Amino acid sequence: MSTAGAQQYFVIPLSVQKDGDDYLVGNAEMGDFYQFPEQAVKILNMLRSGFTAPVIQSRLQEEYQETIDIDGFVEQLTSIGFIHPEADKQKAQERLEAATRDSRRTFSVNPRIARAIFSVPAMTVYGVLLL
């Protein structure tokens, strides 16, 4: 029986970079990156587009003429937090937003002040002081 069923999934924002024959897929806020084959990236894109596991299974069966364990891959993606059932989208987005609030930041600076601190005249003054 299909564990993924006919439900749709929310795919979190992911970075996808070609890495040799495979792809490095991950989320910087979560700090998780995995190496996936091209088929896996296609599956992620199909999930992001709203396709269900049975539809993806059917389309990939036609394209590759082999059976791909979509349910197993969906389970893996769910366990690592890359996808969530559409019903849990709000909770997943809240968790992602919480992860982006970096606790390592000790202070926050107004962009105008930052530009002034690192401007050419300021850097010249810093250089003179160092000499």
C-alpha positions in Angstrom: 0.0 0.0 0.0 1.2 3.5 -0.8 2.3 5.5 2.2 2.6 8.7 0.2 -0.9 8.2 -1.2 -2.6 10.8 -3.3 -1.7 13.7 -1.0 0.2 16.8 -2.1 3.3 18.0 -0.4 4.9 21.4 0.5 8.5 21.4 -0.5 10.7 23.8 1.5 13.0 26.2 -0.3 15.9 24.2 -1.5 19.2 25.0 -3.1 20.0 22.6 -6.0 23.5 22.6 -7.4 25.0 20.3 -10.0 27.8 18.2 -8.5 29.3 15.9 -11.1 26.7 13.5 -12.3 24.5 14.2 -9.2 23.0 17.2 -7.5 23.7 18.7 -4.1 20.3 19.6 -2.6 19.8 21.3 0.7 18.6 24.1 2.8 21.2 26.5 4.3 19.0 27.5 7.3 18.6 23.9 8.3 22.2 23.1 7.5 21.2 19.9 5.7 22.6 19.0 2.3 22.3 15.7 0.4 23.6 14.4 -2.8 20.8 13.2 -5.1 20.6 11.8 -8.7 18.8 13.7 -11.4 15.7 11.5 -11.0 15.4 12.7 -7.3 15.6 16.4 -8.4 12.8 15.7 -11.0 10.7 14.1 -8.2 11.3 17.1 -6.0 10.2 19.5 -8.8 7.1 17.4 -9.5 6.2 17.4 -5.8 6.7 21.2 -5.7 4.4 21.5 -8.7 1.6 19.7 -6.8 1.8 16.2 -8.3 1.0 13.3 -6.1 3.1 10.2 -5.6 1.0 8.0 -7.9 1.1 10.5 -10.7 4.9 10.9 -10.3 5.3 7.1 -10.3 3.3 6.8 -13.5 5.2 9.6 -15.3 8.6 8.3 -14.3 7.6 4.8 -15.3 6.9 6.1 -18.8 10.1 8.1 -19.0 12.6 5.6 -17.5 10.8 2.3 -18.2 11.7 1.1 -14.7 10.0 1.1 -11.4 11.2 3.8 -9.0 10.3 3.6 -5.3 8.6 7.0 -5.0 6.9 6.1 -1.7 10.3 5.3 -0.1 11.8 8.5 -1.5 8.9 10.6 -0.2 9.3 9.0 3.2 13.0 9.9 3.1 12.3 13.5 2.1 9.7 13.8 4.9 12.1 12.4 7.5 14.9 14.9 6.6 12.4 17.7 6.6 12.6 18.7 2.9 8.9 18.0 2.3 5.8 18.2 4.5 2.2 17.2 3.8 0.3 20.2 2.4 -1.9 20.2 5.5 1.3 20.9 7.6 2.5 23.7 5.4 1.9 26.5 7.9 3.8 24.7 10.7 6.7 23.9 8.4 6.9 27.5 7.3 6.9 28.7 10.9 9.7 26.2 11.7 11.8 27.5 8.8 11.2 31.1 9.8 12.4 30.2 13.3 15.5 28.6 11.9 16.3 31.7 9.9 16.3 33.8 13.1 20.0 33.1 13.7 20.7 32.9 17.4 24.4 33.6 16.7 23.7 37.2 15.8 24.7 39.4 18.7 23.3 42.6 17.4 21.7 44.1 14.4 22.9 47.2 12.5 21.0 49.7 10.5 22.1 49.4 6.8 23.0 53.1 6.7 25.3 52.8 9.7 26.9 49.7 8.2 27.6 51.5 4.9 29.1 54.5 6.8 31.4 52.2 8.9 32.7 50.4 5.8 32.8 53.4 3.4 35.9 54.4 1.5 36.6 57.5 3.8 36.1 55.4 6.9 38.4 52.7 5.6 41.0 55.4 4.8 40.8 56.7 8.4 41.2 53.2 9.7 44.3 52.6 7.6 45.9 55.9 8.7 45.2 55.0 12.4 46.8 51.6 11.9 49.9 53.2 10.3 
